[in-house]
Amino acid sequence: MDEINSFEELDINYEYNSNRNFVYADFFNKILPHCNYYKRFGGIFSGQKFVQCAEGLQDFIKENDGTMQLAIIPVFDEKDKEAFSKNSREQIITEKWKVELNEIEDSLKQDHIKALAWMISTGKLTIKLILPQDENGNPLTREQLRDEEVLVNEVGIFTNKHGEALSFHGHIDAKKDESDVIRITTSRHWVPKEKRQRDKDFDKFEEFWNNETCKIGDITCQIRPLTPELVDYFKETAPEEPPESLFVPPQLREYQNDAIQNWQENGNRGIFEMATGTGKTFTAIGCIDRLRTIHKKLFVVVSAPYTNLVDQWEDELKKWHIPSIKLEEGWTKTLRREISAINKTENSQVTVVICTHNKFSTDNLIKNIEKCNTKTLLIVDEAHHVGAGNTLEDVEELMLGKKELTQGARKGLSEKYDFRLALSATIVRYFDDEGTDYLRKYFSGTKTGDDGKPLSTVINFDLKRAIDECSNCKESKKNCSCGEFKGYLCGYNYHPYFIELTATEFDEYKRLTYEAVRYLKSKDPGVKSMGQNKIIQRSRIIRDASQKIPTFIKIMKSFTKIKHLLVFYSERQYDEIDKILEKSSETLGYARPVFKRITHDSPKDKRKRKKYLRDFAKEDYDMILANRVLDEGMDVPEAKGCIVLASTGNPTQFVQRRGRVLRQFDDLYLDGTSKTHANIYDVLVRPNLEGFENPEAHKLEIGMIKSQLARITEMASLALNYDDDLKEKIKEFKNNLPEDVFEQEYDE
């Protein structure tokens, strides 16, 4: 467990809803390991509710020697009233609790009961009973309490060794055979406006705890200690030591379970094409969880493009209590040791190693994996990256004659892996049909798709569905029946801006296009790679087009207030953008916005990067300027506006960037407002076919234009502001080119 100095470092949300969050993993299991005192009003008693109160207590008990106070309402039914004349209220409570707890057969839930019993027997847990009654002193039944929100809603207060306190209040419905329904709001000490609610939560608990009677509304409550019979019952059932783990696995959404089922039915192979923010990582871990119930031993390799994503995978696996090993310095020795260990053991074992794409495609890793004699699973995150025949560095050295042709990133896709899973918002590689086909073939399984080919994509959860489907009732926005529509991603307004290349830029663009065509026609893989490199060089002209800077100024001037803004720009635009912002009173007409830059190499310390994003969430910064580092993996749900300045025309890159700003933000901003939608400002280079007389160059350019047009048309059609004006704006992109240009069937 990592030591923290403040609850603030845990990035606790304002609101948690089990329809959108994995509340146990994201809240209870996150905060309890850092507490030494826990007060909880647990609402109306049931065996399931009692079990739920123990969730996440393992580190609270073992690491922090934590102490807990639990106030809970025993529940009575109408038939219990008849028994009051023959038995005391305490007898009835005792018998009902014993019956409910003894009916729980699940071994995991039994461990939760044992943990609470151990805490009671060692004085670490004190329970008090709240007994609401009518004016005649008769206990209120379950039916009578159902509408009393103040008694039904739960409260919890967490305190750490630094004296900080954080509370939650809300609804927790612990069900017997279904997923728990949880909707809670937190009150955090570092947010001033939440202090009043935290004080109310504390006062509510103390009202229950420190008195023999209390009045809540019109209801009088008696407060009683746990019956001596129940104390004895728990002491008799308490183990000598608390259970090792008190863990409820994360509850997957219906579409995530469907994806896992489809993957299994496809021979445990396939691609999850899921929009950014819909839970690809958790769904993939669900696949590991399924396989470990089937296979005694399993060796898993997870490959991700960047080190920050490797760290995120480690964190997400912890939520499932699946240990993992990051392949860092000295990793070959580590890998050999782990493979040797799983080969030799007779016990059940799952070993998960996580690495970057660079390591996963090395000879060292591949040769070691081939020595593994147990079942193996490969999970490739952002899998579109590994379809490349060669990395850009490979291509540059090829052009200089410094190295032989290699397989590049895709070399890691070894036939040794029994089970295979690719994750991507879109698996299609930009201007690389061969690379896309290679990926689809490698990850395809035993079933046949509608096209008659082996099935590769086993779920396609696109942006439209992620925005239009209610995460609460699972209905479309139009048919939402819950009255509280909230998509998995938020809606957005789309604002495209079109510019043109300068004459110098266009001449260089044409030159590279002609060279690319000449190389791409070759059947020699090495020469063909040179053509792909020319396409990359050409895209950089689009990315860094000089007219994007005046357009940036125009967009910034249109804002009345700069807050919660992301700007995606390139290395070549750093200096100009920084100067514009530093002298904003002259260039933009308002005071300098507070901003931080996050790039692939700055700040190098990942903790500092996280702090920048945390400070952005706290509104210490108005803007975050980023290059590729935010394209994939780093979540910035607080952002509600983004300017895509350094677009290369690559649809995959754009899909990732829009995902950064479309994530739901369940908290409130400092001004009390919430995130209702996002605004996307997309700066694009308008097409120009002038001078493309060569038929092959003409075809190549039209393929690119059609790809771009399809992307911006889709973005516009899903936008909240899709109207006649936006439709006309999209037409401007065509730059007066004849319609038949866009109707011809050319490859991209």
PAKOLKE-174496 format. One line per 10 residues: number of its first residue (from 1); their letters; for each residue z negated, y, x negated of C-alpha. Coordinates in steps of 0.25 Angstrom, whole numbers, always signed. Each point is the difference from the previous one (the first is absolute). Layout:
N
NUM> A> Z,Y,X ~ ...
//
This chain:
748
1> MDEINSFEEL> +0,+0,+0 ~ +4,+14,-6 ~ -11,+10,-1 ~ +2,+13,+8 ~ -8,+13,+0 ~ +3,+4,+14 ~ +5,-6,+13 ~ +11,+11,-1 ~ +7,-9,-11 ~ +2,-11,+11
11> DINYEYNSNR> +10,+8,+8 ~ -7,-3,+13 ~ +9,+4,+12 ~ -5,+8,+12 ~ +4,-10,+10 ~ +3,-15,+0 ~ +7,-8,+11 ~ +2,-15,-1 ~ +14,+2,+6 ~ +4,+8,-13
21> NFVYADFFNK> -11,-4,-10 ~ -6,-12,-6 ~ -14,+6,+3 ~ -9,-10,-7 ~ +8,+0,-13 ~ +3,+15,+1 ~ -14,+5,+4 ~ -11,-9,+1 ~ +3,-9,-13 ~ +4,+13,-7
31> ILPHCNYYKR> -13,+8,+2 ~ -11,-11,+1 ~ +1,-4,-14 ~ -4,+14,-4 ~ -12,+1,+9 ~ -15,-3,-1 ~ -4,+4,+14 ~ +7,-3,+13 ~ -4,+4,+14 ~ +7,-6,+12
41> FGGIFSGQKF> +0,+1,+15 ~ +8,-12,+4 ~ +2,+2,+15 ~ -2,-11,+9 ~ -4,-14,-6 ~ +10,-12,+0 ~ +0,-11,-11 ~ +14,+6,-4 ~ -6,+14,-1 ~ -12,-5,-9
51> VQCAEGLQDF> +10,-7,-9 ~ +8,+12,-1 ~ -12,+9,-5 ~ +0,-9,-12 ~ +14,+3,-5 ~ +1,+5,-14 ~ -15,-2,-3 ~ +2,-9,-12 ~ +0,+11,-11 ~ -9,+8,+8
61> IKENDGTMQL> -10,-11,-1 ~ +3,-5,-14 ~ +4,+12,-8 ~ -9,+11,+6 ~ -12,-8,+6 ~ +4,+7,+13 ~ -9,+2,+12 ~ +5,+1,+14 ~ -6,+4,+14 ~ +7,-5,+12
71> AIIPVFDEKD> -3,+5,+14 ~ +7,-8,+11 ~ +0,-2,+15 ~ -3,-14,+6 ~ +9,-3,+12 ~ -4,-5,+13 ~ +8,-6,+12 ~ -3,+0,+14 ~ -5,-14,+0 ~ -10,+4,-11
81> KEAFSKNSRE> -8,+9,+10 ~ -4,-13,+8 ~ -6,-5,-13 ~ -9,+12,-2 ~ -10,-5,+10 ~ -2,-13,-8 ~ +2,+4,-14 ~ -3,+13,-9 ~ +11,+9,-4 ~ -2,-4,-14
91> QIITEKWKVE> +2,-15,+3 ~ +13,+2,+7 ~ +5,+9,-12 ~ -4,-11,-10 ~ +7,-11,+8 ~ +13,+8,+3 ~ +1,+3,-15 ~ -2,-14,-5 ~ +10,-5,+10 ~ +11,+10,-4
101> LNEIEDSLKQ> -3,-2,-15 ~ +0,-15,+1 ~ +13,+0,+7 ~ +7,+7,-12 ~ +7,-12,-7 ~ +9,+8,-10 ~ -5,-3,-14 ~ +3,+14,-5 ~ -7,+6,+12 ~ -12,-9,-2
111> DHIKALAWMI> -1,+6,-14 ~ -1,+14,+6 ~ -12,-5,+8 ~ -6,-7,-12 ~ +1,+13,-8 ~ -7,+8,+11 ~ -11,-11,+1 ~ -2,+1,-15 ~ -2,+15,+1 ~ -10,-1,+11
121> STGKLTIKLI> -8,-11,-7 ~ +0,+9,-13 ~ -3,+13,+7 ~ +13,+6,-3 ~ +4,+1,+15 ~ -8,+5,+11 ~ +5,-1,+15 ~ -5,+8,+12 ~ +3,-3,+14 ~ +4,+11,+10
131> LPQDENGNPL> -3,-3,+14 ~ +7,+9,+10 ~ -7,+0,+14 ~ +1,+6,+14 ~ -10,+9,+6 ~ -8,-13,+5 ~ -1,-5,-14 ~ +11,-11,+2 ~ +9,-3,-12 ~ +15,+5,+2
141> TREQLRDEEV> +10,-11,+0 ~ +13,-1,-7 ~ +8,+6,+12 ~ -9,+12,+1 ~ +1,+3,-15 ~ +15,-1,+0 ~ +2,+15,+4 ~ -11,+6,-9 ~ +8,+4,-12 ~ -12,+6,-7
151> LVNEVGIFTN> -6,-14,-1 ~ +13,-8,-1 ~ +6,+8,-12 ~ -6,-4,-13 ~ -5,+8,-12 ~ -1,-3,-15 ~ -6,+8,-11 ~ +2,-4,-15 ~ -8,+6,-11 ~ +2,-2,-15
161> KHGEALSFHG> -9,+1,-12 ~ +5,+15,-2 ~ -6,+4,+13 ~ +13,+2,+7 ~ +2,-4,+15 ~ +12,-4,+8 ~ +0,-4,+14 ~ +10,-6,+10 ~ -1,-1,+15 ~ +9,-6,+11
171> HIDAKKDESD> +5,-13,+7 ~ -1,-14,-7 ~ +3,-12,+10 ~ -2,-13,-8 ~ +7,-11,+7 ~ -1,-15,+0 ~ +14,-5,-2 ~ +8,+13,-2 ~ +1,+11,-10 ~ -12,+10,+1
181> VIRITTSRHW> +4,+14,+6 ~ -6,+11,-8 ~ +2,+15,+2 ~ -10,+8,-8 ~ -1,+14,-6 ~ -7,+4,-13 ~ -8,+12,-4 ~ +1,+3,-15 ~ -10,+8,-8 ~ +11,+7,-8
191> VPKEKRQRDK> +7,+5,+13 ~ -9,+12,+5 ~ +5,+0,+15 ~ -4,-15,+1 ~ -15,+3,-4 ~ -4,+2,+15 ~ +5,-13,+4 ~ -7,-7,-11 ~ -13,+6,+3 ~ +2,-4,+15
201> DFDKFEEFWN> +3,-14,-5 ~ -13,+0,-8 ~ -8,+6,+11 ~ +5,-11,+10 ~ -4,-11,-9 ~ -14,+6,-3 ~ -2,+2,+15 ~ +1,-15,+2 ~ -7,-4,-13 ~ -13,+9,-1
211> NETCKIGDIT> -5,-1,+15 ~ -5,-10,+10 ~ +8,+6,+11 ~ +11,+10,+0 ~ +9,+7,+11 ~ +15,+0,-1 ~ +6,+8,+11 ~ -7,-5,+13 ~ -3,-14,-6 ~ -14,-3,-6
221> CQIRPLTPEL> +0,-10,-11 ~ -11,-8,-6 ~ +0,-3,-15 ~ -5,-14,-4 ~ -1,-7,-13 ~ +8,-13,-1 ~ -8,-11,+7 ~ -9,-9,-9 ~ +7,-12,+5 ~ +14,+5,-5
231> VDYFKETAPE> -6,+5,-13 ~ -5,-15,-2 ~ +13,-5,+4 ~ +8,+8,-10 ~ -11,-3,-11 ~ +3,-15,+3 ~ +15,+1,-1 ~ +0,+9,-12 ~ +6,-6,-13 ~ -8,+2,-13
241> EPPESLFVPP> +12,+9,-5 ~ +9,+8,+8 ~ +15,-5,+1 ~ +9,+3,-11 ~ +11,+7,+9 ~ -1,+7,+14 ~ +15,+2,+2 ~ +8,+2,+12 ~ +15,-1,-4 ~ +8,+12,+4
251> QLREYQNDAI> +7,-1,+14 ~ +15,+1,-1 ~ +8,+6,+11 ~ +9,-8,+9 ~ +13,+4,-7 ~ -7,-4,-14 ~ -4,-13,+5 ~ +14,-2,+5 ~ +6,+3,-13 ~ -9,-10,-7
261> QNWQENGNRG> +4,-11,+10 ~ +15,+3,-2 ~ -2,+0,-15 ~ -6,-14,+1 ~ +10,-5,+9 ~ +11,+4,-10 ~ -6,-9,-10 ~ -10,+10,-5 ~ +11,+9,-5 ~ +6,+13,+5
271> IFEMATGTGK> +0,+16,+0 ~ -10,+9,+7 ~ +9,+12,+3 ~ -11,+9,+6 ~ -1,+15,+1 ~ -9,+7,-10 ~ -14,+1,+6 ~ +1,-13,+9 ~ -8,-9,-9 ~ +9,-8,-9
281> TFTAIGCIDR> -11,-2,-10 ~ -10,-6,+10 ~ +10,-8,+6 ~ +4,-6,-13 ~ -15,-3,-3 ~ +0,-7,+13 ~ +11,-10,-5 ~ -9,-3,-12 ~ -12,-2,+10 ~ +9,-10,+8
291> LRTIHKKLFV> +5,-8,-12 ~ -14,-1,-6 ~ -4,-8,+13 ~ +11,-9,-2 ~ +1,-3,-15 ~ -12,-4,-9 ~ +5,+8,-12 ~ +9,+12,+0 ~ +4,+10,-11 ~ +5,+13,+5
301> VVSAPYTNLV> +8,+11,-8 ~ +1,+14,+6 ~ +9,+9,-6 ~ +1,+15,+3 ~ +8,+12,-6 ~ -11,+9,-5 ~ -14,-2,-6 ~ -6,+8,+12 ~ +5,-10,+10 ~ -6,-11,-9
311> DQWEDELKKW> -13,+7,+2 ~ +2,+1,+15 ~ +3,-15,+1 ~ -13,-3,-7 ~ -7,+9,+10 ~ +7,-6,+12 ~ -3,-15,-5 ~ -15,+4,-1 ~ +0,+3,+15 ~ +4,-15,+2
321> HIPSIKLEEG> -10,-5,-10 ~ +11,-5,-9 ~ -2,+2,-14 ~ +11,+4,-9 ~ +4,+3,-15 ~ +8,+12,-4 ~ +9,-4,-12 ~ -3,+11,-10 ~ -3,+1,-15 ~ +0,-14,-6
331> WTKTLRREIS> +6,-5,+13 ~ +8,-12,-5 ~ -13,-6,-5 ~ -7,+2,+14 ~ +12,-6,+7 ~ +0,-12,-9 ~ -15,-2,+3 ~ +1,+1,+15 ~ +12,-10,+1 ~ -7,-10,-9
341> AINKTENSQV> -13,+2,+8 ~ +7,-3,+14 ~ +8,-11,-6 ~ -13,-7,-5 ~ -9,+2,+12 ~ -2,-10,+11 ~ -6,+10,+9 ~ +6,+9,+10 ~ +5,+13,-6 ~ +9,+12,+2
351> TVVICTHNKF> +4,+8,-12 ~ +6,+14,+2 ~ +6,+8,-11 ~ +6,+14,+2 ~ +10,+6,-10 ~ +11,+11,+0 ~ +15,-4,+1 ~ +1,+3,-15 ~ -9,-12,-3 ~ +4,-9,+11
361> STDNLIKNIE> +14,-1,-6 ~ -4,-3,-14 ~ +3,-13,-7 ~ -15,-2,-3 ~ -4,+1,+15 ~ +11,-9,+4 ~ -2,-11,-10 ~ -15,+0,+3 ~ +3,-1,+15 ~ +9,-12,-2
371> KCNTKTLLIV> -12,-8,-6 ~ -8,+2,+13 ~ -1,-14,+7 ~ -5,+5,+13 ~ +7,+7,+12 ~ +4,+14,-4 ~ +2,+13,+9 ~ +8,+12,-5 ~ -2,+13,+8 ~ +9,+12,-5
381> DEAHHVGAGN> -5,+13,+6 ~ +11,+11,+1 ~ +10,-11,-3 ~ +13,+8,+1 ~ -4,+4,-15 ~ +2,-14,-5 ~ +14,-2,+5 ~ +5,+7,-12 ~ +8,-8,-10 ~ -5,+9,-11
391> TLEDVEELML> -10,+12,-1 ~ +6,+13,-3 ~ -6,-1,-15 ~ +8,-13,-1 ~ +13,+7,+5 ~ -2,+11,-10 ~ -2,-10,-12 ~ +12,-8,+5 ~ +9,+13,+0 ~ -5,+2,-15
401> GKKELTQGAR> +3,-14,-4 ~ -15,-2,-3 ~ -2,-13,+8 ~ +6,-11,+7 ~ +1,-1,+15 ~ -12,-5,+7 ~ -4,-3,+14 ~ -10,+12,+0 ~ -10,+1,+11 ~ +5,-11,+9
411> KGLSEKYDFR> -3,-10,-12 ~ -14,-1,+6 ~ +5,-7,+13 ~ -2,-14,-6 ~ +4,-12,+7 ~ -14,-5,-3 ~ -7,+7,+11 ~ -1,-10,+12 ~ -4,+12,+10 ~ +7,+13,+0
421> LALSATIVRY> -3,+14,+7 ~ +7,+13,-2 ~ -6,+13,+6 ~ +9,+12,+2 ~ +2,+11,+10 ~ +15,-2,-2 ~ +5,-12,-9 ~ +14,+6,-1 ~ +3,+6,-14 ~ +7,+13,-2
431> FDDEGTDYLR> +15,-3,-4 ~ -4,-14,-4 ~ +5,-10,+10 ~ -1,-11,-11 ~ -14,+3,-3 ~ -4,+0,+15 ~ +7,-13,+2 ~ -7,-6,-11 ~ -13,+4,+6 ~ +3,-6,+13
441> KYFSGTKTGD> +5,-13,-6 ~ -13,-1,-8 ~ -9,+2,+11 ~ +7,-7,+11 ~ -6,-12,+6 ~ +2,-13,+8 ~ +5,+7,+13 ~ +14,+6,+3 ~ +2,+14,+5 ~ +9,+6,+11
451> DGKPLSTVIN> +11,+2,-11 ~ +0,-15,-3 ~ -7,+2,-14 ~ -13,-5,-4 ~ -11,+10,+6 ~ -6,+10,-10 ~ -6,+11,+9 ~ -11,-6,+8 ~ -5,+13,+6 ~ +6,+13,+2
461> FDLKRAIDEC> -10,+11,+4 ~ +9,+13,+0 ~ -4,+14,+0 ~ +4,+2,+15 ~ -10,-11,+4 ~ -11,+5,-9 ~ +1,+14,+6 ~ +3,-4,+15 ~ -10,-12,+2 ~ -14,+3,+4
471> SNCKESKKNC> -10,-6,-10 ~ -10,-1,+11 ~ +7,-7,+12 ~ +13,-4,-8 ~ +9,+6,+11 ~ +11,+10,-3 ~ -4,+15,+1 ~ +8,+1,+13 ~ -8,-12,+6 ~ -13,+3,-7
481> SCGEFKGYLC> -11,-6,+10 ~ -13,+4,-8 ~ +1,+15,+1 ~ -3,+2,-14 ~ +14,-2,-7 ~ +0,-1,-15 ~ +11,-6,-8 ~ -2,-8,-13 ~ +7,+12,-6 ~ +0,+14,+5
491> GYNYHPYFIE> +12,+7,+6 ~ +7,+11,-8 ~ +10,+12,+0 ~ +12,-1,-9 ~ +5,+13,-7 ~ +13,-3,-8 ~ +5,+10,-9 ~ +14,-1,-7 ~ +5,+6,-13 ~ +12,-2,-9
501> LTATEFDEYK> +2,-3,-14 ~ +4,+11,-10 ~ +14,-1,-6 ~ -5,-5,-13 ~ -9,-10,+7 ~ +11,-5,+9 ~ +10,-2,-12 ~ -11,-8,-8 ~ -2,-8,+13 ~ +15,-3,+2
511> RLTYEAVRYL> +0,-4,-15 ~ -11,-10,+1 ~ +6,-6,+13 ~ +13,-3,-7 ~ -7,-6,-11 ~ -9,-9,+9 ~ +13,-5,+8 ~ +6,-4,-13 ~ -12,-8,-5 ~ -3,-6,+14
521> KSKDPGVKSM> +14,-6,+1 ~ -3,-9,-12 ~ -4,-14,+2 ~ -9,+1,-13 ~ -14,+1,+4 ~ -4,+9,-11 ~ +12,+9,+2 ~ -4,+0,+15 ~ -14,+4,-3 ~ +5,+12,-7
531> GQNKIIQRSR> +7,+4,+13 ~ -13,-1,+7 ~ -6,+9,-11 ~ +10,+11,+3 ~ -4,-1,+15 ~ -14,+3,-5 ~ +4,+12,-8 ~ +9,+5,+11 ~ -12,-1,+10 ~ -8,+9,-10
541> IIRDASQKIP> +10,+11,+2 ~ -3,-1,+15 ~ -15,-1,-3 ~ -1,+12,-9 ~ +11,+9,+7 ~ -3,+15,-3 ~ +2,+5,+14 ~ -13,-8,+4 ~ -9,+10,-6 ~ +5,+12,+9
551> TFIKIMKSFT> -1,-9,+12 ~ -15,-4,-4 ~ -3,+15,+0 ~ +6,+1,+14 ~ -8,-11,+5 ~ -13,+5,-6 ~ +3,+14,+6 ~ +1,-6,+14 ~ -15,-5,-1 ~ -11,+9,+6
561> KIKHLLVFYS> -10,-9,-7 ~ +0,-10,-11 ~ -9,-12,+2 ~ +1,-15,-1 ~ +14,+1,-7 ~ +7,-10,-9 ~ +12,+4,-8 ~ +9,-11,-7 ~ +7,+6,-12 ~ +6,-4,-13
571> ERQYDEIDKI> -4,+2,-15 ~ +11,+10,-1 ~ -5,+8,+11 ~ -15,+1,-5 ~ +1,+13,-7 ~ +8,+8,+10 ~ -9,-5,+12 ~ -12,+3,-8 ~ +4,+14,-3 ~ +4,+3,+15
581> LEKSSETLGY> -14,-5,+4 ~ -7,+8,-11 ~ +6,+13,+4 ~ +1,-3,+15 ~ -4,+14,+4 ~ +13,+4,-6 ~ +9,-12,+3 ~ -6,-4,+13 ~ -7,+12,+6 ~ -14,-6,+1
591> ARPVFKRITH> -12,-4,-9 ~ +1,-11,-10 ~ -2,-14,+7 ~ -10,-9,-8 ~ +8,-12,-5 ~ -1,-12,-9 ~ +11,-8,-6 ~ +0,-15,-1 ~ +11,-7,-8 ~ +2,-14,-6
601> DSPKDKRKRK> -7,+5,-13 ~ -10,+10,+5 ~ -11,-1,+2 ~ -1,-13,-8 ~ -14,-3,+5 ~ +2,-7,+13 ~ -14,+5,+5 ~ +5,+14,-2 ~ +12,-3,+8 ~ -9,-5,+11
611> KYLRDFAKED> -9,+12,-1 ~ +12,+9,+2 ~ +4,-7,+13 ~ -15,+0,+4 ~ +0,+15,-3 ~ +13,+2,+8 ~ -7,-7,+12 ~ -12,+9,-1 ~ +10,+12,+0 ~ -3,+5,-14
621> YDMILANRVL> +15,+0,-3 ~ +11,+5,+10 ~ +11,-8,-7 ~ +2,-13,-8 ~ +13,+1,-9 ~ +5,-14,-4 ~ +12,-8,-6 ~ +1,-15,+2 ~ -14,-3,-1 ~ -3,+2,+15
631> DEGMDVPEAK> +13,-7,+4 ~ -7,-13,+2 ~ -14,-4,+2 ~ -9,+12,-1 ~ -5,+4,+14 ~ -1,+14,+4 ~ -3,+0,+15 ~ -5,+14,+0 ~ +14,+6,-3 ~ +7,+5,+12
641> GCIVLASTGN> +12,+6,-6 ~ +9,-4,-12 ~ +12,+7,-7 ~ +10,-10,-6 ~ +6,+8,-10 ~ +4,-10,-11 ~ +8,-10,+9 ~ +10,-8,-7 ~ +6,-5,+12 ~ -6,-14,-1
651> PTQFVQRRGR> -5,-4,+14 ~ -11,-9,-6 ~ -6,+11,-7 ~ +0,+9,+12 ~ -6,-11,+9 ~ -12,-1,-10 ~ -1,+15,+0 ~ +0,+2,+15 ~ -11,-11,+1 ~ -10,+9,-8
661> VLRQFDDLYL> +0,+11,+11 ~ +1,-9,+12 ~ -13,-8,-1 ~ -10,+3,+11 ~ -12,+9,-4 ~ -12,-3,+9 ~ -9,+10,-6 ~ +0,+15,+4 ~ +4,+11,-9 ~ -10,+11,-4
671> DGTSKTHANI> +5,+9,+11 ~ -3,-10,+11 ~ +14,-4,+2 ~ +6,-14,-1 ~ +13,-6,-5 ~ +10,-1,+12 ~ +13,-1,-8 ~ +6,+3,-13 ~ +11,+9,-5 ~ +11,-5,-10
681> YDVLVRPNLE> +9,+10,-7 ~ +12,-7,-6 ~ +9,+7,-10 ~ +13,-7,-1 ~ +13,+2,-8 ~ +12,+1,+10 ~ +12,-9,-3 ~ +13,+5,-6 ~ +12,-8,-2 ~ +8,+10,-7
691> GFENPEAHKL> +7,-6,-13 ~ -3,-14,+3 ~ +15,-4,+0 ~ -3,-14,-6 ~ -1,-10,+12 ~ -11,-8,-7 ~ -8,+13,-2 ~ +3,+5,+14 ~ -5,-13,+5 ~ -13,+0,-8
701> EIGMIKSQLA> -3,+15,+4 ~ +2,-3,+15 ~ -9,-12,-1 ~ -11,+9,-5 ~ +3,+11,+10 ~ -1,-10,+12 ~ -13,-6,-6 ~ -6,+14,+0 ~ +5,+4,+14 ~ -6,-13,+6
711> RITEMASLAL> -13,+3,-6 ~ -1,+14,+4 ~ +5,-3,+14 ~ -10,-11,+2 ~ -11,+10,-5 ~ +5,+10,+10 ~ +1,-10,+12 ~ -15,-4,-2 ~ -5,+14,-2 ~ -9,+8,+11
721> NYDDDLKEKI> +10,+12,-2 ~ +13,-8,+3 ~ +7,+9,+9 ~ +14,+6,+0 ~ -3,+10,-11 ~ -4,-11,-9 ~ +12,-8,+4 ~ +9,+12,-4 ~ -7,+1,-13 ~ +3,-14,-4
731> KEFKNNLPED> +15,+2,+3 ~ -1,+11,-11 ~ -3,-11,-10 ~ +15,-5,+2 ~ +5,+13,-6 ~ +12,+1,+9 ~ +5,-14,-6 ~ +9,-7,+10 ~ -7,-10,+10 ~ +9,-11,-5
741> VFEQEYDE> -7,+1,-14 ~ -12,-5,+7 ~ +6,-11,+8 ~ +7,-7,-12 ~ -6,-13,-4 ~ -4,+2,-14 ~ -10,-7,-8 ~ -12,+9,-5
//
